């Protein structure tokens, strides 16, 4: 489990690609200050497991489903990535519940400064839009953000200067791909109502029967 509060920008120093899997070595002295084999690290919002590490870098494997479902496939040697270690049970919880299981990808459409903030418009699928709500939480490349505007095809988030400067979203350009994870609690609610509809118990059904 993660919070969406990015700890460091790491750099991909080595990359091995198979037909449908990858192995990444990422440099980050801050992350390896407290790291162990088997630890979970969110890389651009994707939960990956540490397989080896040194005093300034760590290596993770990326499984086929993750390669297909996320922007990890677009990384190259030298790419910068958002990094966050798994949430400590005794730590301060500053973001929102982020699982590290990416729901899909989006494309940056526009970045525009507004006063001291930067608004970023991102194209997303109707499925991702349906699982989101205005003023709700969303993780973009692992960064915990609040939805400012929402349509069935786009989501807009507003970044404060610190977040813009310290995360990958300040570097990425219009046309770049980002990982999207919708709010975990919202997904449970959405799935609950989908299951009710399959059983024939809908809102209209309850109203028609006096509930």
Secondary structure, DSSP 8 states (H G I E B T S, - for coil): -B-S---EEEEEEEEEE-SS-EEEEEE-TTGGGG--TT-EEEETTEEEEEEEE-SSEEEEEE-HHHHHHSGGGG--TT-EEEEEE---TTS---S--B-S---EEEEEEEEEEETTEEEEEEE--HHHHHT--TT-EEEETTEEEEEEEE-SSEEEEEEEHHHHHHSGGGT--TT-EEEEEE-HHHHHHHHHHHHHHHTT--HHHHHHTT-
